[in-house]
Amino acid sequence: MGPYSAAVDAGDLVYLSGQTAMNSVGAKDLTGDIAGQTELCFNHLFEALEAASLTPDDVVKANVYLTDMNNFSAMNEVYATKFSKPYPARTCVAVVGLPLGAEVEIELIAKKSK
């Protein structure tokens, strides 16, 4: 969708670009379905993790962008099912807009095991 990499290997860390529900071929209109959009974000991100031979347990940081902070609870319910303790550090902010009308975007940073 643009001049960027889905993931960048930076030695001990792998940076995964933000993903939305709209990043898939034939993306459905999930307007208002924050849980569905969040699930697809993680599907895309976990595919990229797997391609880098990493798992959700390797994630150390997550950044979540929402177009409406009223959607935090719905996003957080799905998010809570994706990681186990110790959870990654996380930032969640509200933004004015996201590409292709997405209402949630998530990016991750993972650390390679030695």
PDB file as gemmi writes it, atoms N, CA and C in Angstrom:
CRYST1    1.000    1.000    1.000  90.00  90.00  90.00 P 1                      
ATOM      1  N   MET A   1       0.807  -1.197   0.000  1.00  0.00           N  
ATOM      2  CA  MET A   1       0.000   0.000   0.000  1.00  0.00           C  
ATOM      3  C   MET A   1       0.849   1.260   0.000  1.00  0.00           C  
ATOM      4  N   GLY A   2       2.152   1.105   0.150  1.00  0.00           N  
ATOM      5  CA  GLY A   2       2.978   2.300   0.163  1.00  0.00           C  
ATOM      6  C   GLY A   2       4.440   1.941   0.207  1.00  0.00           C  
ATOM      7  N   PRO A   3       5.283   2.952   0.237  1.00  0.00           N  
ATOM      8  CA  PRO A   3       6.732   2.723   0.247  1.00  0.00           C  
ATOM      9  C   PRO A   3       7.258   2.415   1.651  1.00  0.00           C  
ATOM     10  N   TYR A   4       6.922   1.232   2.151  1.00  0.00           N  
ATOM     11  CA  TYR A   4       7.406   0.826   3.465  1.00  0.00           C  
ATOM     12  C   TYR A   4       7.528  -0.688   3.499  1.00  0.00           C  
ATOM     13  N   SER A   5       8.259  -1.187   4.486  1.00  0.00           N  
ATOM     14  CA  SER A   5       8.403  -2.626   4.688  1.00  0.00           C  
ATOM     15  C   SER A   5       7.421  -3.076   5.762  1.00  0.00           C  
ATOM     16  N   ALA A   6       6.875  -4.275   5.608  1.00  0.00           N  
ATOM     17  CA  ALA A   6       5.966  -4.819   6.617  1.00  0.00           C  
ATOM     18  C   ALA A   6       6.711  -5.091   7.918  1.00  0.00           C  
ATOM     19  N   ALA A   7       8.009  -5.431   7.778  1.00  0.00           N  
ATOM     20  CA  ALA A   7       8.840  -5.688   8.962  1.00  0.00           C  
ATOM     21  C   ALA A   7      10.286  -5.377   8.612  1.00  0.00           C  
ATOM     22  N   VAL A   8      11.032  -4.932   9.612  1.00  0.00           N  
ATOM     23  CA  VAL A   8      12.451  -4.640   9.435  1.00  0.00           C  
ATOM     24  C   VAL A   8      13.227  -5.329  10.543  1.00  0.00           C  
ATOM     25  N   ASP A   9      14.208  -6.125  10.142  1.00  0.00           N  
ATOM     26  CA  ASP A   9      15.094  -6.809  11.086  1.00  0.00           C  
ATOM     27  C   ASP A   9      16.212  -5.838  11.436  1.00  0.00           C  
ATOM     28  N   ALA A  10      16.296  -5.486  12.721  1.00  0.00           N  
ATOM     29  CA  ALA A  10      17.309  -4.534  13.180  1.00  0.00           C  
ATOM     30  C   ALA A  10      18.224  -5.190  14.214  1.00  0.00           C  
ATOM     31  N   GLY A  11      18.701  -6.372  13.883  1.00  0.00           N  
ATOM     32  CA  GLY A  11      19.598  -7.070  14.810  1.00  0.00           C  
ATOM     33  C   GLY A  11      18.810  -7.863  15.831  1.00  0.00           C  
ATOM     34  N   ASP A  12      18.829  -7.414  17.089  1.00  0.00           N  
ATOM     35  CA  ASP A  12      18.093  -8.104  18.154  1.00  0.00           C  
ATOM     36  C   ASP A  12      16.594  -7.817  18.110  1.00  0.00           C  
ATOM     37  N   LEU A  13      16.201  -6.757  17.416  1.00  0.00           N  
ATOM     38  CA  LEU A  13      14.796  -6.357  17.370  1.00  0.00           C  
ATOM     39  C   LEU A  13      14.235  -6.469  15.955  1.00  0.00           C  
ATOM     40  N   VAL A  14      12.954  -6.784  15.877  1.00  0.00           N  
ATOM     41  CA  VAL A  14      12.229  -6.766  14.613  1.00  0.00           C  
ATOM     42  C   VAL A  14      11.063  -5.792  14.793  1.00  0.00           C  
ATOM     43  N   TYR A  15      11.007  -4.800  13.924  1.00  0.00           N  
ATOM     44  CA  TYR A  15       9.966  -3.780  13.963  1.00  0.00           C  
ATOM     45  C   TYR A  15       8.903  -4.137  12.927  1.00  0.00           C  
ATOM     46  N   LEU A  16       7.664  -4.283  13.362  1.00  0.00           N  
ATOM     47  CA  LEU A  16       6.563  -4.599  12.465  1.00  0.00           C  
ATOM     48  C   LEU A  16       5.740  -3.345  12.227  1.00  0.00           C  
ATOM     49  N   SER A  17       5.550  -3.010  10.962  1.00  0.00           N  
ATOM     50  CA  SER A  17       4.760  -1.837  10.602  1.00  0.00           C  
ATOM     51  C   SER A  17       3.320  -2.002  11.072  1.00  0.00           C  
ATOM     52  N   GLY A  18       2.674  -0.887  11.268  1.00  0.00           N  
ATOM     53  CA  GLY A  18       1.279  -0.906  11.680  1.00  0.00           C  
ATOM     54  C   GLY A  18       0.417  -1.656  10.674  1.00  0.00           C  
ATOM     55  N   GLN A  19      -0.505  -2.424  11.199  1.00  0.00           N  
ATOM     56  CA  GLN A  19      -1.433  -3.193  10.380  1.00  0.00           C  
ATOM     57  C   GLN A  19      -2.862  -2.807  10.738  1.00  0.00           C  
ATOM     58  N   THR A  20      -3.701  -2.800   9.723  1.00  0.00           N  
ATOM     59  CA  THR A  20      -5.129  -2.558   9.913  1.00  0.00           C  
ATOM     60  C   THR A  20      -5.897  -3.718   9.290  1.00  0.00           C  
ATOM     61  N   ALA A  21      -7.183  -3.732   9.505  1.00  0.00           N  
ATOM     62  CA  ALA A  21      -8.031  -4.750   8.879  1.00  0.00           C  
ATOM     63  C   ALA A  21      -8.057  -4.568   7.369  1.00  0.00           C  
ATOM     64  N   MET A  22      -7.694  -3.388   6.899  1.00  0.00           N  
ATOM     65  CA  MET A  22      -7.745  -3.096   5.475  1.00  0.00           C  
ATOM     66  C   MET A  22      -6.480  -3.542   4.743  1.00  0.00           C  
ATOM     67  N   ASN A  23      -5.496  -4.127   5.466  1.00  0.00           N  
ATOM     68  CA  ASN A  23      -4.249  -4.540   4.843  1.00  0.00           C  
ATOM     69  C   ASN A  23      -4.360  -5.852   4.070  1.00  0.00           C  
ATOM     70  N   SER A  24      -5.511  -6.496   4.089  1.00  0.00           N  
ATOM     71  CA  SER A  24      -5.635  -7.774   3.393  1.00  0.00           C  
ATOM     72  C   SER A  24      -6.294  -7.586   2.038  1.00  0.00           C  
ATOM     73  N   VAL A  25      -5.952  -8.486   1.133  1.00  0.00           N  
ATOM     74  CA  VAL A  25      -6.579  -8.488  -0.177  1.00  0.00           C  
ATOM     75  C   VAL A  25      -8.049  -8.847   0.015  1.00  0.00           C  
ATOM     76  N   GLY A  26      -8.914  -8.100  -0.612  1.00  0.00           N  
ATOM     77  CA  GLY A  26     -10.345  -8.363  -0.488  1.00  0.00           C  
ATOM     78  C   GLY A  26     -10.890  -8.043   0.891  1.00  0.00           C  
ATOM     79  N   ALA A  27     -10.307  -7.043   1.550  1.00  0.00           N  
ATOM     80  CA  ALA A  27     -10.752  -6.663   2.892  1.00  0.00           C  
ATOM     81  C   ALA A  27     -12.235  -6.302   2.874  1.00  0.00           C  
ATOM     82  N   LYS A  28     -12.948  -6.789   3.885  1.00  0.00           N  
ATOM     83  CA  LYS A  28     -14.370  -6.487   4.023  1.00  0.00           C  
ATOM     84  C   LYS A  28     -14.539  -5.175   4.773  1.00  0.00           C  
ATOM     85  N   ASP A  29     -15.680  -4.561   4.575  1.00  0.00           N  
ATOM     86  CA  ASP A  29     -15.989  -3.349   5.319  1.00  0.00           C  
ATOM     87  C   ASP A  29     -16.392  -3.743   6.734  1.00  0.00           C  
ATOM     88  N   LEU A  30     -15.536  -3.454   7.677  1.00  0.00           N  
ATOM     89  CA  LEU A  30     -15.798  -3.773   9.078  1.00  0.00           C  
ATOM     90  C   LEU A  30     -16.042  -2.507   9.893  1.00  0.00           C  
ATOM     91  N   THR A  31     -16.553  -1.476   9.250  1.00  0.00           N  
ATOM     92  CA  THR A  31     -16.818  -0.215   9.934  1.00  0.00           C  
ATOM     93  C   THR A  31     -17.675  -0.463  11.167  1.00  0.00           C  
ATOM     94  N   GLY A  32     -17.191   0.013  12.303  1.00  0.00           N  
ATOM     95  CA  GLY A  32     -17.918  -0.135  13.552  1.00  0.00           C  
ATOM     96  C   GLY A  32     -17.652  -1.438  14.282  1.00  0.00           C  
ATOM     97  N   ASP A  33     -17.002  -2.395  13.629  1.00  0.00           N  
ATOM     98  CA  ASP A  33     -16.688  -3.688  14.260  1.00  0.00           C  
ATOM     99  C   ASP A  33     -15.236  -3.660  14.733  1.00  0.00           C  
ATOM    100  N   ILE A  34     -15.011  -3.028  15.870  1.00  0.00           N  
ATOM    101  CA  ILE A  34     -13.651  -2.853  16.378  1.00  0.00           C  
ATOM    102  C   ILE A  34     -13.034  -4.199  16.743  1.00  0.00           C  
ATOM    103  N   ALA A  35     -13.816  -5.097  17.321  1.00  0.00           N  
ATOM    104  CA  ALA A  35     -13.296  -6.423  17.662  1.00  0.00           C  
ATOM    105  C   ALA A  35     -12.838  -7.148  16.400  1.00  0.00           C  
ATOM    106  N   GLY A  36     -13.633  -7.106  15.355  1.00  0.00           N  
ATOM    107  CA  GLY A  36     -13.264  -7.750  14.095  1.00  0.00           C  
ATOM    108  C   GLY A  36     -12.036  -7.117  13.470  1.00  0.00           C  
ATOM    109  N   GLN A  37     -11.965  -5.796  13.506  1.00  0.00           N  
ATOM    110  CA  GLN A  37     -10.797  -5.102  12.961  1.00  0.00           C  
ATOM    111  C   GLN A  37      -9.550  -5.444  13.766  1.00  0.00           C  
ATOM    112  N   THR A  38      -9.669  -5.488  15.093  1.00  0.00           N  
ATOM    113  CA  THR A  38      -8.520  -5.802  15.944  1.00  0.00           C  
ATOM    114  C   THR A  38      -8.033  -7.218  15.671  1.00  0.00           C  
ATOM    115  N   GLU A  39      -8.948  -8.143  15.524  1.00  0.00           N  
ATOM    116  CA  GLU A  39      -8.591  -9.539  15.227  1.00  0.00           C  
ATOM    117  C   GLU A  39      -7.790  -9.623  13.926  1.00  0.00           C  
ATOM    118  N   LEU A  40      -8.229  -8.921  12.895  1.00  0.00           N  
ATOM    119  CA  LEU A  40      -7.507  -8.936  11.616  1.00  0.00           C  
ATOM    120  C   LEU A  40      -6.145  -8.272  11.728  1.00  0.00           C  
ATOM    121  N   CYS A  41      -6.054  -7.199  12.515  1.00  0.00           N  
ATOM    122  CA  CYS A  41      -4.741  -6.573  12.745  1.00  0.00           C  
ATOM    123  C   CYS A  41      -3.769  -7.621  13.273  1.00  0.00           C  
ATOM    124  N   PHE A  42      -4.198  -8.364  14.282  1.00  0.00           N  
ATOM    125  CA  PHE A  42      -3.321  -9.374  14.872  1.00  0.00           C  
ATOM    126  C   PHE A  42      -3.040 -10.523  13.909  1.00  0.00           C  
ATOM    127  N   ASN A  43      -4.011 -10.907  13.093  1.00  0.00           N  
ATOM    128  CA  ASN A  43      -3.748 -11.947  12.084  1.00  0.00           C  
ATOM    129  C   ASN A  43      -2.587 -11.529  11.192  1.00  0.00           C  
ATOM    130  N   HIS A  44      -2.625 -10.288  10.696  1.00  0.00           N  
ATOM    131  CA  HIS A  44      -1.559  -9.781   9.826  1.00  0.00           C  
ATOM    132  C   HIS A  44      -0.228  -9.711  10.564  1.00  0.00           C  
ATOM    133  N   LEU A  45      -0.263  -9.184  11.785  1.00  0.00           N  
ATOM    134  CA  LEU A  45       0.970  -9.041  12.561  1.00  0.00           C  
ATOM    135  C   LEU A  45       1.583 -10.395  12.908  1.00  0.00           C  
ATOM    136  N   PHE A  46       0.760 -11.349  13.290  1.00  0.00           N  
ATOM    137  CA  PHE A  46       1.287 -12.657  13.679  1.00  0.00           C  
ATOM    138  C   PHE A  46       1.808 -13.436  12.474  1.00  0.00           C  
ATOM    139  N   GLU A  47       1.247 -13.192  11.283  1.00  0.00           N  
ATOM    140  CA  GLU A  47       1.818 -13.769  10.064  1.00  0.00           C  
ATOM    141  C   GLU A  47       3.228 -13.222   9.834  1.00  0.00           C  
ATOM    142  N   ALA A  48       3.408 -11.932  10.045  1.00  0.00           N  
ATOM    143  CA  ALA A  48       4.732 -11.315   9.886  1.00  0.00           C  
ATOM    144  C   ALA A  48       5.694 -11.836  10.948  1.00  0.00           C  
ATOM    145  N   LEU A  49       5.219 -12.011  12.184  1.00  0.00           N  
ATOM    146  CA  LEU A  49       6.068 -12.582  13.230  1.00  0.00           C  
ATOM    147  C   LEU A  49       6.520 -13.987  12.845  1.00  0.00           C  
ATOM    148  N   GLU A  50       5.592 -14.786  12.365  1.00  0.00           N  
ATOM    149  CA  GLU A  50       5.916 -16.156  11.978  1.00  0.00           C  
ATOM    150  C   GLU A  50       6.946 -16.186  10.846  1.00  0.00           C  
ATOM    151  N   ALA A  51       6.801 -15.276   9.890  1.00  0.00           N  
ATOM    152  CA  ALA A  51       7.766 -15.194   8.782  1.00  0.00           C  
ATOM    153  C   ALA A  51       9.162 -14.860   9.293  1.00  0.00           C  
ATOM    154  N   ALA A  52       9.236 -14.180  10.430  1.00  0.00           N  
ATOM    155  CA  ALA A  52      10.523 -13.827  11.035  1.00  0.00           C  
ATOM    156  C   ALA A  52      10.952 -14.859  12.078  1.00  0.00           C  
ATOM    157  N   SER A  53      10.258 -16.001  12.116  1.00  0.00           N  
ATOM    158  CA  SER A  53      10.534 -17.068  13.084  1.00  0.00           C  
ATOM    159  C   SER A  53      10.365 -16.592  14.527  1.00  0.00           C  
ATOM    160  N   LEU A  54       9.365 -15.749  14.749  1.00  0.00           N  
ATOM    161  CA  LEU A  54       9.055 -15.220  16.075  1.00  0.00           C  
ATOM    162  C   LEU A  54       7.617 -15.570  16.438  1.00  0.00           C  
ATOM    163  N   THR A  55       7.288 -15.400  17.712  1.00  0.00           N  
ATOM    164  CA  THR A  55       5.939 -15.666  18.194  1.00  0.00           C  
ATOM    165  C   THR A  55       5.450 -14.466  19.003  1.00  0.00           C  
ATOM    166  N   PRO A  56       4.175 -14.456  19.378  1.00  0.00           N  
ATOM    167  CA  PRO A  56       3.685 -13.370  20.234  1.00  0.00           C  
ATOM    168  C   PRO A  56       4.461 -13.253  21.549  1.00  0.00           C  
ATOM    169  N   ASP A  57       5.041 -14.345  22.018  1.00  0.00           N  
ATOM    170  CA  ASP A  57       5.837 -14.285  23.247  1.00  0.00           C  
ATOM    171  C   ASP A  57       7.104 -13.446  23.084  1.00  0.00           C  
ATOM    172  N   ASP A  58       7.519 -13.182  21.854  1.00  0.00           N  
ATOM    173  CA  ASP A  58       8.716 -12.383  21.592  1.00  0.00           C  
ATOM    174  C   ASP A  58       8.418 -10.886  21.516  1.00  0.00           C  
ATOM    175  N   VAL A  59       7.150 -10.516  21.542  1.00  0.00           N  
ATOM    176  CA  VAL A  59       6.760  -9.104  21.428  1.00  0.00           C  
ATOM    177  C   VAL A  59       7.062  -8.381  22.742  1.00  0.00           C  
ATOM    178  N   VAL A  60       7.776  -7.253  22.628  1.00  0.00           N  
ATOM    179  CA  VAL A  60       8.129  -6.463  23.810  1.00  0.00           C  
ATOM    180  C   VAL A  60       7.384  -5.138  23.886  1.00  0.00           C  
ATOM    181  N   LYS A  61       6.829  -4.687  22.749  1.00  0.00           N  
ATOM    182  CA  LYS A  61       6.155  -3.377  22.721  1.00  0.00           C  
ATOM    183  C   LYS A  61       5.060  -3.397  21.672  1.00  0.00           C  
ATOM    184  N   ALA A  62       3.928  -2.821  22.016  1.00  0.00           N  
ATOM    185  CA  ALA A  62       2.821  -2.658  21.075  1.00  0.00           C  
ATOM    186  C   ALA A  62       2.357  -1.210  21.107  1.00  0.00           C  
ATOM    187  N   ASN A  63       2.058  -0.690  19.938  1.00  0.00           N  
ATOM    188  CA  ASN A  63       1.457   0.633  19.824  1.00  0.00           C  
ATOM    189  C   ASN A  63       0.104   0.462  19.142  1.00  0.00           C  
ATOM    190  N   VAL A  64      -0.931   0.986  19.769  1.00  0.00           N  
ATOM    191  CA  VAL A  64      -2.296   0.871  19.251  1.00  0.00           C  
ATOM    192  C   VAL A  64      -2.810   2.272  18.956  1.00  0.00           C  
ATOM    193  N   TYR A  65      -3.398   2.420  17.788  1.00  0.00           N  
ATOM    194  CA  TYR A  65      -3.973   3.699  17.368  1.00  0.00           C  
ATOM    195  C   TYR A  65      -5.462   3.494  17.127  1.00  0.00           C  
ATOM    196  N   LEU A  66      -6.286   4.293  17.781  1.00  0.00           N  
ATOM    197  CA  LEU A  66      -7.735   4.229  17.633  1.00  0.00           C  
ATOM    198  C   LEU A  66      -8.254   5.571  17.142  1.00  0.00           C  
ATOM    199  N   THR A  67      -9.239   5.539  16.255  1.00  0.00           N  
ATOM    200  CA  THR A  67      -9.841   6.798  15.809  1.00  0.00           C  
ATOM    201  C   THR A  67     -10.883   7.301  16.801  1.00  0.00           C  
ATOM    202  N   ASP A  68     -11.250   6.457  17.758  1.00  0.00           N  
ATOM    203  CA  ASP A  68     -12.222   6.849  18.779  1.00  0.00           C  
ATOM    204  C   ASP A  68     -11.891   6.078  20.056  1.00  0.00           C  
ATOM    205  N   MET A  69     -11.510   6.783  21.102  1.00  0.00           N  
ATOM    206  CA  MET A  69     -11.125   6.122  22.347  1.00  0.00           C  
ATOM    207  C   MET A  69     -12.306   5.409  23.001  1.00  0.00           C  
ATOM    208  N   ASN A  70     -13.522   5.679  22.560  1.00  0.00           N  
ATOM    209  CA  ASN A  70     -14.673   4.921  23.038  1.00  0.00           C  
ATOM    210  C   ASN A  70     -14.606   3.460  22.595  1.00  0.00           C  
ATOM    211  N   ASN A  71     -13.739   3.160  21.639  1.00  0.00           N  
ATOM    212  CA  ASN A  71     -13.565   1.782  21.160  1.00  0.00           C  
ATOM    213  C   ASN A  71     -12.478   1.025  21.933  1.00  0.00           C  
ATOM    214  N   PHE A  72     -11.922   1.646  22.956  1.00  0.00           N  
ATOM    215  CA  PHE A  72     -10.830   1.025  23.698  1.00  0.00           C  
ATOM    216  C   PHE A  72     -11.231  -0.332  24.284  1.00  0.00           C  
ATOM    217  N   SER A  73     -12.378  -0.410  24.929  1.00  0.00           N  
ATOM    218  CA  SER A  73     -12.791  -1.658  25.588  1.00  0.00           C  
ATOM    219  C   SER A  73     -12.923  -2.804  24.595  1.00  0.00           C  
ATOM    220  N   ALA A  74     -13.548  -2.552  23.450  1.00  0.00           N  
ATOM    221  CA  ALA A  74     -13.721  -3.603  22.440  1.00  0.00           C  
ATOM    222  C   ALA A  74     -12.369  -4.056  21.902  1.00  0.00           C  
ATOM    223  N   MET A  75     -11.465  -3.113  21.660  1.00  0.00           N  
ATOM    224  CA  MET A  75     -10.116  -3.465  21.200  1.00  0.00           C  
ATOM    225  C   MET A  75      -9.394  -4.239  22.290  1.00  0.00           C  
ATOM    226  N   ASN A  76      -9.492  -3.775  23.525  1.00  0.00           N  
ATOM    227  CA  ASN A  76      -8.750  -4.372  24.630  1.00  0.00           C  
ATOM    228  C   ASN A  76      -9.200  -5.805  24.926  1.00  0.00           C  
ATOM    229  N   GLU A  77     -10.480  -6.103  24.723  1.00  0.00           N  
ATOM    230  CA  GLU A  77     -10.970  -7.470  24.931  1.00  0.00           C  
ATOM    231  C   GLU A  77     -10.269  -8.447  23.991  1.00  0.00           C  
ATOM    232  N   VAL A  78     -10.101  -8.060  22.731  1.00  0.00           N  
ATOM    233  CA  VAL A  78      -9.396  -8.913  21.773  1.00  0.00           C  
ATOM    234  C   VAL A  78      -7.910  -8.929  22.096  1.00  0.00           C  
ATOM    235  N   TYR A  79      -7.341  -7.765  22.340  1.00  0.00           N  
ATOM    236  CA  TYR A  79      -5.909  -7.637  22.656  1.00  0.00           C  
ATOM    237  C   TYR A  79      -5.529  -8.570  23.805  1.00  0.00           C  
ATOM    238  N   ALA A  80      -6.360  -8.631  24.836  1.00  0.00           N  
ATOM    239  CA  ALA A  80      -6.059  -9.429  26.031  1.00  0.00           C  
ATOM    240  C   ALA A  80      -5.922 -10.916  25.723  1.00  0.00           C  
ATOM    241  N   THR A  81      -6.514 -11.371  24.619  1.00  0.00           N  
ATOM    242  CA  THR A  81      -6.430 -12.794  24.249  1.00  0.00           C  
ATOM    243  C   THR A  81      -5.180 -13.116  23.445  1.00  0.00           C  
ATOM    244  N   LYS A  82      -4.410 -12.124  23.059  1.00  0.00           N  
ATOM    245  CA  LYS A  82      -3.289 -12.333  22.139  1.00  0.00           C  
ATOM    246  C   LYS A  82      -1.942 -12.504  22.815  1.00  0.00           C  
ATOM    247  N   PHE A  83      -1.836 -12.112  24.076  1.00  0.00           N  
ATOM    248  CA  PHE A  83      -0.565 -12.188  24.776  1.00  0.00           C  
ATOM    249  C   PHE A  83      -0.757 -12.823  26.148  1.00  0.00           C  
ATOM    250  N   SER A  84       0.335 -13.333  26.687  1.00  0.00           N  
ATOM    251  CA  SER A  84       0.309 -13.865  28.048  1.00  0.00           C  
ATOM    252  C   SER A  84       1.360 -13.127  28.872  1.00  0.00           C  
ATOM    253  N   LYS A  85       1.300 -13.304  30.186  1.00  0.00           N  
ATOM    254  CA  LYS A  85       2.251 -12.631  31.069  1.00  0.00           C  
ATOM    255  C   LYS A  85       3.659 -13.138  30.816  1.00  0.00           C  
ATOM    256  N   PRO A  86       4.647 -12.313  30.900  1.00  0.00           N  
ATOM    257  CA  PRO A  86       4.566 -10.868  31.107  1.00  0.00           C  
ATOM    258  C   PRO A  86       4.145 -10.181  29.806  1.00  0.00           C  
ATOM    259  N   TYR A  87       3.142  -9.358  29.891  1.00  0.00           N  
ATOM    260  CA  TYR A  87       2.602  -8.690  28.711  1.00  0.00           C  
ATOM    261  C   TYR A  87       3.601  -7.687  28.142  1.00  0.00           C  
ATOM    262  N   PRO A  88       3.506  -7.432  26.829  1.00  0.00           N  
ATOM    263  CA  PRO A  88       4.364  -6.390  26.248  1.00  0.00           C  
ATOM    264  C   PRO A  88       3.988  -5.011  26.810  1.00  0.00           C  
ATOM    265  N   ALA A  89       4.939  -4.102  26.801  1.00  0.00           N  
ATOM    266  CA  ALA A  89       4.616  -2.706  27.090  1.00  0.00           C  
ATOM    267  C   ALA A  89       3.661  -2.230  25.993  1.00  0.00           C  
ATOM    268  N   ARG A  90       2.783  -1.292  26.310  1.00  0.00           N  
ATOM    269  CA  ARG A  90       1.809  -0.856  25.304  1.00  0.00           C  
ATOM    270  C   ARG A  90       1.522   0.622  25.451  1.00  0.00           C  
ATOM    271  N   THR A  91       1.319   1.246  24.294  1.00  0.00           N  
ATOM    272  CA  THR A  91       0.824   2.608  24.206  1.00  0.00           C  
ATOM    273  C   THR A  91      -0.453   2.565  23.391  1.00  0.00           C  
ATOM    274  N   CYS A  92      -1.456   3.330  23.796  1.00  0.00           N  
ATOM    275  CA  CYS A  92      -2.686   3.428  23.013  1.00  0.00           C  
ATOM    276  C   CYS A  92      -3.055   4.903  22.938  1.00  0.00           C  
ATOM    277  N   VAL A  93      -3.200   5.385  21.723  1.00  0.00           N  
ATOM    278  CA  VAL A  93      -3.544   6.795  21.523  1.00  0.00           C  
ATOM    279  C   VAL A  93      -4.694   6.927  20.540  1.00  0.00           C  
ATOM    280  N   ALA A  94      -5.410   8.027  20.658  1.00  0.00           N  
ATOM    281  CA  ALA A  94      -6.460   8.363  19.701  1.00  0.00           C  
ATOM    282  C   ALA A  94      -5.855   9.228  18.606  1.00  0.00           C  
ATOM    283  N   VAL A  95      -6.255   8.951  17.380  1.00  0.00           N  
ATOM    284  CA  VAL A  95      -5.765   9.702  16.227  1.00  0.00           C  
ATOM    285  C   VAL A  95      -6.953  10.228  15.428  1.00  0.00           C  
ATOM    286  N   VAL A  96      -6.697  11.228  14.610  1.00  0.00           N  
ATOM    287  CA  VAL A  96      -7.763  11.828  13.816  1.00  0.00           C  
ATOM    288  C   VAL A  96      -8.255  10.876  12.729  1.00  0.00           C  
ATOM    289  N   GLY A  97      -7.360  10.129  12.132  1.00  0.00           N  
ATOM    290  CA  GLY A  97      -7.755   9.212  11.072  1.00  0.00           C  
ATOM    291  C   GLY A  97      -6.676   8.190  10.800  1.00  0.00           C  
ATOM    292  N   LEU A  98      -7.066   7.101  10.128  1.00  0.00           N  
ATOM    293  CA  LEU A  98      -6.149   6.029   9.741  1.00  0.00           C  
ATOM    294  C   LEU A  98      -6.368   5.703   8.272  1.00  0.00           C  
ATOM    295  N   PRO A  99      -5.380   5.089   7.611  1.00  0.00           N  
ATOM    296  CA  PRO A  99      -5.503   4.785   6.189  1.00  0.00           C  
ATOM    297  C   PRO A  99      -6.722   3.907   5.868  1.00  0.00           C  
ATOM    298  N   LEU A 100      -7.318   4.166   4.733  1.00  0.00           N  
ATOM    299  CA  LEU A 100      -8.414   3.383   4.175  1.00  0.00           C  
ATOM    300  C   LEU A 100      -9.634   3.292   5.096  1.00  0.00           C  
ATOM    301  N   GLY A 101      -9.774   4.261   5.983  1.00  0.00           N  
ATOM    302  CA  GLY A 101     -10.940   4.290   6.858  1.00  0.00           C  
ATOM    303  C   GLY A 101     -10.884   3.332   8.026  1.00  0.00           C  
ATOM    304  N   ALA A 102      -9.727   2.753   8.289  1.00  0.00           N  
ATOM    305  CA  ALA A 102      -9.587   1.853   9.438  1.00  0.00           C  
ATOM    306  C   ALA A 102      -9.867   2.611  10.731  1.00  0.00           C  
ATOM    307  N   GLU A 103     -10.342   1.893  11.732  1.00  0.00           N  
ATOM    308  CA  GLU A 103     -10.621   2.509  13.025  1.00  0.00           C  
ATOM    309  C   GLU A 103      -9.631   2.074  14.097  1.00  0.00           C  
ATOM    310  N   VAL A 104      -8.780   1.086  13.770  1.00  0.00           N  
ATOM    311  CA  VAL A 104      -7.729   0.649  14.681  1.00  0.00           C  
ATOM    312  C   VAL A 104      -6.527   0.209  13.845  1.00  0.00           C  
ATOM    313  N   GLU A 105      -5.345   0.557  14.314  1.00  0.00           N  
ATOM    314  CA  GLU A 105      -4.088   0.118  13.703  1.00  0.00           C  
ATOM    315  C   GLU A 105      -3.161  -0.283  14.846  1.00  0.00           C  
ATOM    316  N   ILE A 106      -2.425  -1.378  14.636  1.00  0.00           N  
ATOM    317  CA  ILE A 106      -1.521  -1.867  15.667  1.00  0.00           C  
ATOM    318  C   ILE A 106      -0.163  -2.144  15.057  1.00  0.00           C  
ATOM    319  N   GLU A 107       0.899  -1.743  15.764  1.00  0.00           N  
ATOM    320  CA  GLU A 107       2.269  -2.060  15.359  1.00  0.00           C  
ATOM    321  C   GLU A 107       2.968  -2.719  16.530  1.00  0.00           C  
ATOM    322  N   LEU A 108       3.970  -3.548  16.231  1.00  0.00           N  
ATOM    323  CA  LEU A 108       4.669  -4.297  17.255  1.00  0.00           C  
ATOM    324  C   LEU A 108       6.177  -4.196  17.106  1.00  0.00           C  
ATOM    325  N   ILE A 109       6.866  -4.410  18.226  1.00  0.00           N  
ATOM    326  CA  ILE A 109       8.327  -4.589  18.241  1.00  0.00           C  
ATOM    327  C   ILE A 109       8.574  -5.907  18.961  1.00  0.00           C  
ATOM    328  N   ALA A 110       9.360  -6.771  18.323  1.00  0.00           N  
ATOM    329  CA  ALA A 110       9.682  -8.072  18.909  1.00  0.00           C  
ATOM    330  C   ALA A 110      11.185  -8.201  19.102  1.00  0.00           C  
ATOM    331  N   LYS A 111      11.566  -8.957  20.115  1.00  0.00           N  
ATOM    332  CA  LYS A 111      12.983  -9.191  20.415  1.00  0.00           C  
ATOM    333  C   LYS A 111      13.310 -10.641  20.134  1.00  0.00           C  
ATOM    334  N   LYS A 112      14.388 -10.845  19.401  1.00  0.00           N  
ATOM    335  CA  LYS A 112      14.834 -12.191  19.098  1.00  0.00           C  
ATOM    336  C   LYS A 112      15.428 -12.835  20.339  1.00  0.00           C  
ATOM    337  N   SER A 113      15.162 -14.126  20.517  1.00  0.00           N  
ATOM    338  CA  SER A 113      15.784 -14.871  21.621  1.00  0.00           C  
ATOM    339  C   SER A 113      17.210 -15.170  21.247  1.00  0.00           C  
ATOM    340  N   LYS A 114      18.058 -15.275  22.244  1.00  0.00           N  
ATOM    341  CA  LYS A 114      19.475 -15.565  21.964  1.00  0.00           C  
ATOM    342  C   LYS A 114      19.707 -17.040  21.925  1.00  0.00           C  
TER     343      LYS A 114                                                      
END                                                                             
